[in-house]
């Protein structure tokens, strides 16, 4: 029983969705599994939440993974289990291809990359031009992309930029990051500051690896400004699900949020503003999908 997002990142139509799902199924077949069944990850999280109920509810699940934000509206509860689940219990699914990694990328772009020269200028003859092209810094926004910069051509480019730069120390820091392949460690620090901003109005981004050390203060208000377009897309997705399902937000008994990004206060406010804070709850943010998949698999085995 395998979890899948409602919408795969990058999928633009049903054909793309089918292709992505086929690749996922093939991966499990190559690993030796003879039978593979898929369940939407927010629906799986709903089964985990359902296990805590003593009565039936109409719920909205918000599942925020690393790369996708997925939402489901469905009826759950002991009464639903006793009579047997029906297709009509699931009122709708929706999703958008952004979540935690998109927020991390904004922190890198707005906070980290400027300390590494993304806004630095360099002398080129009689002109003052950007020290490096933007694509160099775009590769910093996904931890595993940074390794692509470790080529002879890129390192020569960085050396040339350092020689011409008005802020050569920033280009030198970028060179250390690339040469020592510190993308994963950098993004661990990014995730830490994101977590701190979920608890406090201010935090410090701190990164120290090898010969590189960065300390940069940041406020929650700045972070929320950086992710405002992403938040708007999540809002549109939630509103679209309610509209397409014909469900009035006032009739939803509970909203259950799961996944690491559900800790971000600006994300929670999306749901509190529509459903009221008293109906929004969270829990088992990093395990509810896996727990729900196990319960779903158990049901499937029992019904055979």
C-alpha positions as CSV (number, residue, x, y, z in Angstrom):
1,X,0.0,0.0,0.0
2,X,1.8,3.0,-1.3
3,X,1.1,6.7,-0.7
4,X,0.9,9.0,-3.7
5,X,0.3,12.8,-4.0
6,X,-3.0,14.0,-5.4
7,X,-1.0,15.9,-8.1
8,X,2.5,14.9,-9.0
9,X,5.0,17.8,-9.2
10,X,5.3,19.0,-12.8
11,X,2.3,17.0,-14.1
12,X,0.2,19.2,-16.4
13,X,-2.5,16.7,-17.5
14,X,-3.8,13.2,-17.0
15,X,-1.2,11.7,-19.3
16,X,1.6,13.2,-17.1
17,X,-0.1,11.8,-14.0
18,X,-0.4,8.3,-15.5
19,X,3.3,8.4,-16.5
20,X,4.4,9.4,-13.0
21,X,2.3,6.8,-11.4
22,X,3.6,4.2,-13.8
23,X,7.2,5.1,-12.9
24,X,6.4,4.8,-9.2
25,X,4.7,1.4,-9.7
26,X,7.7,0.2,-11.8
27,X,10.1,1.1,-9.1
28,X,8.3,-1.1,-6.6
29,X,8.1,-3.9,-9.1
30,X,11.9,-3.7,-9.6
31,X,12.3,-3.8,-5.8
32,X,10.4,-7.2,-5.9
33,X,6.9,-6.3,-5.0
34,X,4.4,-8.3,-7.0
35,X,1.2,-6.4,-6.0
36,X,1.2,-2.7,-5.4
37,X,-1.9,-0.6,-4.5
38,X,-1.9,3.2,-4.2
39,X,-3.7,5.5,-1.9
40,X,-3.8,9.3,-1.9
41,X,-1.6,10.5,0.9
42,X,-4.2,12.9,2.4
43,X,-6.7,10.1,2.4
44,X,-4.2,7.9,4.2
45,X,-3.8,10.7,6.8
46,X,-7.6,10.8,7.2
47,X,-7.6,7.1,8.2
48,X,-5.0,7.8,10.8
49,X,-7.1,10.7,12.2
50,X,-10.2,8.5,12.0
51,X,-8.7,6.1,14.5
52,X,-9.0,8.8,17.2
53,X,-12.8,9.4,16.6
54,X,-15.8,8.1,18.6
55,X,-18.2,9.6,16.1
56,X,-18.5,10.3,12.4
57,X,-17.2,13.6,10.9
58,X,-16.9,15.4,7.6
59,X,-13.2,16.4,7.5
60,X,-10.7,18.2,5.4
61,X,-7.2,16.8,5.4
62,X,-4.3,19.1,4.5
63,X,-1.2,17.0,3.9
64,X,2.0,19.1,3.4
65,X,4.9,17.0,2.1
66,X,8.3,18.1,0.9
67,X,7.2,18.8,-2.6
68,X,3.3,18.8,-2.7
69,X,0.4,20.1,-0.7
70,X,-2.6,17.8,-1.0
71,X,-6.2,18.2,0.3
72,X,-9.1,15.8,0.6
73,X,-12.7,16.2,1.8
74,X,-14.3,13.0,3.1
75,X,-16.6,11.4,5.7
76,X,-14.8,9.3,8.3
77,X,-15.6,7.7,11.6
78,X,-16.6,4.4,13.3
79,X,-20.0,4.5,11.6
80,X,-18.4,4.7,8.2
81,X,-16.1,1.8,9.0
82,X,-19.0,-0.4,10.2
83,X,-21.2,0.1,7.1
84,X,-18.2,-0.2,4.8
85,X,-16.5,2.7,2.9
86,X,-18.3,3.9,-0.2
87,X,-17.1,6.0,-3.1
88,X,-19.4,8.8,-2.1
89,X,-17.6,9.2,1.2
90,X,-14.8,10.9,-0.6
91,X,-16.1,14.2,-1.8
92,X,-13.0,15.4,-3.5
93,X,-9.2,15.7,-3.8
94,X,-7.0,18.6,-4.9
95,X,-3.3,19.4,-4.7
96,X,-0.6,21.8,-5.8
97,X,3.0,21.0,-6.5
98,X,4.7,23.0,-3.8
99,X,5.3,22.8,-0.1
100,X,8.3,22.6,2.2
101,X,11.0,22.5,-0.5
102,X,9.4,25.6,-2.2
103,X,9.6,27.5,1.1
104,X,13.2,26.4,1.6
105,X,14.0,27.6,-1.9
106,X,12.6,31.1,-1.0
107,X,14.9,31.2,2.0
108,X,17.9,30.3,0.0
109,X,17.0,32.9,-2.7
110,X,16.2,35.8,-0.4
111,X,18.5,35.1,2.6
112,X,21.4,32.9,1.7
113,X,22.2,33.6,-1.9
114,X,22.8,37.3,-1.3
115,X,25.5,36.4,1.2
116,X,27.1,34.3,-1.5
117,X,27.1,37.0,-4.1
118,X,23.8,36.7,-6.0
119,X,23.5,40.5,-5.9
120,X,27.2,41.3,-6.2
121,X,28.6,43.2,-9.1
122,X,31.9,42.9,-11.0
123,X,34.0,44.9,-13.3
124,X,33.9,44.0,-17.0
125,X,36.0,46.4,-19.0
126,X,34.4,49.8,-18.3
127,X,31.1,48.3,-17.3
128,X,29.8,47.1,-13.9
129,X,27.8,43.9,-14.4
130,X,26.4,41.1,-12.2
131,X,29.3,39.0,-10.9
132,X,27.6,35.7,-11.8
133,X,24.6,34.5,-13.9
134,X,21.4,33.8,-12.0
135,X,21.4,30.1,-13.0
136,X,24.3,29.5,-10.6
137,X,22.2,30.5,-7.6
138,X,19.1,28.7,-8.9
139,X,21.1,25.5,-8.4
140,X,21.5,26.3,-4.7
141,X,17.7,26.2,-4.2
142,X,17.5,22.4,-4.3
143,X,20.1,20.7,-2.2
144,X,20.9,18.0,-4.7
145,X,21.3,20.4,-7.5
146,X,24.4,22.0,-6.0
147,X,26.5,19.0,-7.0
148,X,25.9,19.9,-10.6
149,X,28.0,22.9,-10.1
150,X,31.1,20.9,-9.3
151,X,32.6,21.0,-12.8
152,X,35.8,22.4,-14.1
153,X,34.0,24.9,-16.2
154,X,31.9,26.3,-13.4
155,X,34.9,26.5,-11.0
156,X,36.8,28.4,-13.6
157,X,33.9,30.8,-14.0
158,X,33.8,31.3,-10.2
159,X,37.5,32.0,-10.1
160,X,37.1,34.6,-12.8
161,X,34.2,36.2,-11.0
162,X,36.1,36.4,-7.8
163,X,38.9,38.2,-9.5
164,X,36.6,40.9,-10.9
165,X,34.0,41.1,-8.1
166,X,33.5,44.2,-6.0
167,X,32.7,41.8,-3.1
168,X,35.2,38.9,-3.7
169,X,34.7,37.5,-0.3
170,X,31.1,36.5,-1.1
171,X,32.2,34.7,-4.3
172,X,34.9,33.0,-2.2
173,X,32.2,31.7,0.2
174,X,30.2,30.4,-2.8
175,X,33.3,28.6,-4.1
176,X,33.8,26.9,-0.7
177,X,30.2,25.8,-0.7
178,X,30.5,24.3,-4.2
179,X,33.9,22.8,-3.8
180,X,33.1,21.0,-0.6
181,X,29.6,19.9,-1.9
182,X,27.7,21.3,1.1
183,X,24.2,21.5,-0.4
184,X,22.7,19.0,2.0
185,X,24.2,20.6,5.0
186,X,23.1,24.1,3.8
187,X,19.5,22.9,3.5
188,X,19.6,21.4,6.9
189,X,20.4,24.9,8.2
190,X,17.6,26.3,6.1
191,X,15.1,23.9,7.6
192,X,16.3,24.7,11.1
193,X,15.7,28.4,10.6
194,X,12.3,27.7,9.0
195,X,11.4,25.7,12.1
196,X,12.6,28.5,14.4
197,X,10.4,31.0,12.6
198,X,7.4,28.8,13.2
199,X,8.0,29.2,16.9
200,X,9.4,32.8,17.1
201,X,9.0,36.1,15.4
202,X,12.8,36.3,14.8
203,X,15.5,33.8,14.2
204,X,19.1,33.5,13.1
205,X,20.2,31.5,10.1
206,X,23.4,29.8,11.1
207,X,25.6,27.7,8.9
208,X,29.1,26.5,9.6
209,X,30.8,23.8,7.7
210,X,34.5,23.5,6.7
211,X,35.9,27.0,6.2
212,X,32.5,28.7,5.6
213,X,30.4,30.4,8.3
214,X,27.2,32.4,7.8
215,X,25.1,34.2,10.4
216,X,22.1,36.1,9.1
217,X,19.1,37.5,11.1
218,X,15.6,37.1,9.7
219,X,12.1,37.8,10.8
220,X,8.9,35.8,10.4
221,X,7.4,38.8,8.6
222,X,10.2,38.7,6.0
223,X,9.8,34.9,5.5
224,X,6.0,35.2,5.0
225,X,6.6,38.0,2.4
226,X,8.9,35.6,0.5
227,X,6.4,32.8,0.4
228,X,3.3,35.0,-0.2
229,X,2.8,33.7,-3.8
230,X,3.1,30.1,-2.6
231,X,0.5,30.8,0.1
232,X,-1.8,32.3,-2.4
233,X,-1.6,29.1,-4.5
234,X,-2.4,27.0,-1.5
235,X,-5.4,29.2,-0.7
236,X,-6.7,28.9,-4.3
237,X,-6.3,25.1,-4.1
238,X,-8.3,24.9,-0.9
239,X,-11.0,27.2,-2.1
240,X,-11.2,25.3,-5.4
241,X,-11.7,22.0,-3.6
242,X,-14.6,23.4,-1.6
243,X,-16.2,24.9,-4.7
244,X,-15.8,21.8,-6.9
245,X,-17.1,19.5,-4.1
246,X,-20.1,21.8,-3.4
247,X,-19.1,21.9,0.3
248,X,-19.7,24.9,2.5
249,X,-16.8,25.5,4.9
250,X,-19.3,25.8,7.7
251,X,-20.4,22.2,7.3
252,X,-16.8,20.8,7.7
253,X,-16.6,19.4,11.2
254,X,-12.8,19.3,11.5
255,X,-9.6,20.2,9.6
256,X,-6.7,18.0,10.2
257,X,-3.2,19.2,9.1
258,X,-0.2,17.0,8.8
259,X,3.3,17.2,7.4
260,X,6.2,19.5,8.4
261,X,4.9,22.6,6.6
262,X,1.7,22.5,8.7
263,X,3.8,24.0,11.5
264,X,4.2,27.3,9.5
265,X,1.9,29.8,11.1
266,X,1.0,31.5,7.8
267,X,-0.2,28.1,6.5
268,X,-2.4,27.4,9.5
269,X,-4.0,30.9,9.1
270,X,-5.3,29.8,5.7
271,X,-7.5,27.2,7.4
272,X,-8.2,29.2,10.6
273,X,-9.6,32.1,8.5
274,X,-11.9,29.7,6.6
275,X,-13.0,27.2,9.2
276,X,-12.2,28.9,12.6
277,X,-9.3,28.0,14.8
278,X,-11.4,25.8,17.0
279,X,-11.9,23.3,14.1
280,X,-8.3,23.2,13.0
281,X,-6.0,20.6,14.6
282,X,-2.8,18.8,13.9
283,X,-0.8,15.9,15.1
284,X,1.6,13.1,14.2
285,X,2.9,15.5,11.5
286,X,5.6,13.1,10.3
287,X,3.9,9.7,10.8
288,X,0.2,10.1,10.1
289,X,0.4,9.2,6.4
290,X,2.5,6.1,7.1
291,X,0.1,5.1,9.9
292,X,-2.9,5.6,7.7
293,X,-1.4,3.6,4.9
294,X,-0.9,0.7,7.3
295,X,-4.5,0.9,8.4
296,X,-5.7,1.1,4.8
297,X,-3.7,-2.0,3.9
298,X,-5.2,-3.8,6.9
299,X,-8.7,-3.0,5.7
300,X,-7.8,-4.2,2.2
301,X,-6.5,-7.6,3.5
302,X,-9.6,-8.0,5.8
303,X,-12.0,-7.4,2.9
304,X,-10.4,-10.1,0.7
